[in-house]
Each structure stands twice: as structure tokens, then as C-alpha cells.
Amino acid sequence: MSNYKILVVDDEIGIRMGTRRILQNFKVDYPFMDEHIEFEVLEAGTGEEALEIIDSQMPDIILLDNKLPGIQGIEVLEYVKRKMLDIVVVMITSYASLELAVKATRDGAYDFIPKPFTPQELRGSIENITKQLFLKRMTQKMNKEGKQIRFQFLSVLSHELKAPLNAIEGYLKIMQERQFGEALVSYDQMIDRSLERITGMRSLIMDLLDLTKIESGNPVQNLEKVDVVKIARTSIDTMRPYAIQKDVDIHLNAREEAWISADSKELEIIFNNLISNAVKYNKQGGRVDVFVRKDSDFLTLKVSDSGIGLSEDDKANLFQDFFRVKSLKTRNITGSGLGLSIIKKIVEMYHGDISVESTPDQGSTFTVQLPVDGEINP
Amino acid sequence: MKKTILIVDDDMDYLFQMKLKVQQFGFEVITAEGQKEAEHIIDTVRPDLAILDLMMESDDSGFILAYRIKRKYPDVPIIIATGVTAETGMTFNINADDNKQWIKADLYLDKGIRADQLQREIHKLLKI
């Protein structure tokens, strides 16, 4: 249960008492709210008193008469506006001249209730205001949280995109100024490094596209019966040339078939990322084992490598956007730092689970479990 | 004798390019690719100046390293070279007193700084 404070500002005690009585047991429900909202009524007989209560108790809603003994209601309204307080002000008045109405509206009054009002009119008005206020605050809260995450993501992203550009630009300038003489061969290593950075940047952009697809709100588009073993084979074939280059063997351990309903593109992303990591972070002459097993409840995918392994610290941060294991062993390995966070997002959409076991210098095993007949998040 | 400058950055390309520039200014250069490696170096070597990247092993590696260098060699000037300010709008006001207490750097530079400006700043800090 939450509580909204309503301040009634009126010099007529009858109006204040009436309002208190009408709102005493009044509750507002809303389908989006987990709980209902109740009201606490505060009273002020003058504008001066109202200002004090505003400062000390911060009401959520003010019911404000304009015609008061000291300062006028409109001045209370101006005070709320000047201090930019998050309060909804409703004018209650029997003398609503057009001029006053225009001024009050311009100063941010939300509504007018003519005096005298029936209990039903007051409750109806309060109900609308409460819902409006609740939604407004909810939206503000969500915007704030969303924006913060977005800001963080964008600032890291801009760093990741700028770093390779700076590096390539630096090399080009060195070449432009012929700092190592006229012979192109003197610049071979810089050209190699520039190409390497471009490759890294391209893979970052590809991963970002995957991420955008997942986060665009309609991720699982092509749900169909798919054979996971076949997808694993395709993915292994795709990675094979890279593995040969790195002198790493890939083995598939699975039965003939394993059918589940899923989006084959998303399963491909999972396999491609896990297998390419297993090859990338492996040792010369190492091996990668891919397991696929289907039980009655779960489909289990495992990708094991004989690579450099992970420290406890690395494990803790592994699934975050842009996280990369940094050590002397990984200095020449390019990557966007998005692969595992993408996998995690996909796995979560399927209500599945991803985990990792690892021993430094011996290797890592990533295990993904997907429910066989589970529901999928839209 | 040539003065020695320690440059620490986890981007090997940036490190190479920076080293080249600083050597062209006429300094001896030692490089490290991260906080840990740099800590090993300062165990035995006292550089005349250090230029540190901010985000390396962790987001604040540069600060930690700066702190360790200053504790061992209080007189060695430290430059933190970062892209952070330009990219995120995040600002550190090194001249504010409460920041001076814990951020032990003498100067912040944007990574995109021009060579001649960099040279001028190094000379200023080394009082040449």
C-alpha cells in the first residue's frame, strides 16, 4: 500500500472537513500497480499555512481555493511552480473567472473543481489525478534507469570504436610523414596492425548488429523445429578454417539428431560465439569439444577448450557488455567483448541458463541449458 | 644524460605510436602494457616522468598506478592520458582540492593531443 498526501487549502472549515471525510476510506487501484493507493489529508486554512506544510511535509496533491484571507491561492500555485515541486495542484473555487483560470493553468494548475462539489465529483477527480501522477513518476523512474544504462553502454562503445580508429590514423600519419623512410617494407608491421584493428572493428559491428536484433523487442521471430546437432555441425564447419590456422582440433560429441523449437539463427549465434572463443583462446595444438545432449526437460550444449582458462575475477565479469580478459596471453587476440553478453541475453530469452567452469592454464567449459518445451519471452 | 619516460597503455598500437613520438622528442622510453607490468618496472627503475592510460586491467588502473608511483617516487611527475573525458563527458577536476588528495596525477591529457602540445607539456613538467 502506498500513501499520497493531499493538502486541502481552504478557509472554510466545512470544505476541509468534508474533503477529509470523503477521502478517508477512499482507495485508488490501477491494473499496473501492484498495490492500491490511499490518502492522507492535510489541512491549511490560509496560504501562509499552506506554504509551511508544503515545505515540511511535501504533499503529492494540493486542492487549492483561490480566495483566501492572506496571500491568494494563485500565489501558492506560483510558489509550487517556482520551486519546481513534483505536486499536482487542483484549484477548487466558486469564483472561477476566465482570467484566473487562464493564469492558473499557465502556472501549472492541473484541473479545476467547482465549489460546491459532490463526494462523487471529488473522488472522480482525485482518482484521475492519482493515476496520472503515478504514471508520471513511474515513467520518470524508468527513463532515469534506462538512460543510465544506455549512457554507460554508449560511452564504452564509443571508446571501443574510437580506439581502433586512433590506432589506424596514427599509423597512417607515420606513413604519410615517411618516418621510416621511403621503402614500403619498413611499414609492413604497421599495415598488418591496421588490418588487424579493422578486423576487430568489423567483428564489433557485426556483434552490435546481433545485439540490436536481440534488443529490438521482437527477438524470437522464426520459431521452428530445428535440429541442434545440425546447427552445431554447420557452426563447426564455419570455424574449421580458423581452427586449422590456429592448429586446434574441434570434435563434436552428439547423437544423430536433437530437435527443439527455437530460432535457428539464434542458436547459430550461440554456437559460433562459443566455438570461436574456444578456438581463439586455445593453445597451439589444443582441442575443442562440442557436446549436444537432449533430455526430457533440457537441451544441454557444452563447449570445452584446452585453452588459457579464466581467473575468478574474469569469471565474475565475463558476461558483461564489452568485458575482455586482459593479460599478456590475450594481447594479440581481437574481440568485441560482446559475444558472451549476447549469448547470455539469448539464453535468458529462452528461460535457459549459461554457466562456466574453468581452471587457469587448463581450459574452460561453457554449458548452456535450454528448456525443451519452455515458453519463450516475446 | 637522456631522461627516461615510462609509458603505460594496454592498446599496443597506441603504445607503439606514443613511444615513437616521445623518442623523437629525445627521451629514453620504457613501456608497459598494463598496471601489473608497470608495477614490476617501478620496483627497479625510477623514471623521470610517467604517462599512464586510465582504463587498463580495470577502469581505474591508471589512478592506482599513479598512486603507487607517487608513493615510491613522490617527485616523479605523472600524466594521465585518457579518452574518457572527450567520450563520456566525464570530467575530473584535478585542480579541486578534494580530488588532489587521492588522484595523484599532475596533468590530464586527451589521447588525441597533438605531438607538439605533448612535447610542451612534458618539458613543462620536467622543467626543461
Interface residues (C-beta under 8 A of the other chain):
Chain A: F151 S155 S158 H159 K162 A163 N166 A167 G170 Y171 I174 Q179 R193 R197 K326 L328 R331
Chain B: D10 D11 M12 D13 Y14 F16 Q17 L20 E33 G34 E37 M55 M56 E57 G83 V84 E87 T88 M90 K111 G112
